[in-house]
Amino acid sequence: MDSSFVLYMGRHTLETAMLVLAPILLTCMVVGVVVTLLQAVTSIRDMTLTIVPKLLAVGVVMLVCGGWTLGIILKFTNQIFGHIQNIGH
């Protein structure tokens, strides 16, 4: 195992993490901006108004993208275990 392999695995790990988390983070960002604009227009300053829509949106996104996310995580895990087997030989 050389340094290029370690760098490859580190990069692949970060790319997989970003790919898995992107739908949730983007949803939180979009819902947060929409709710903030709504609060600015209506002058409502309630903290639950920002948290509840985000939780609901994240729940929906997790239900919709759950199978896709699980597939990516399983593929990554199989690749890691494959590399571990190759190191042992």
Secondary structure, DSSP 8 states (H G I E B T S, - for coil): --HHHHHHHHHHHHHHHHHHHHHHHHHHHHHHHHHHHHHHHHT---THHHHHHHHHHHHHHHHHHHHHHHHHHHHHHHHHHHHHHHHH-
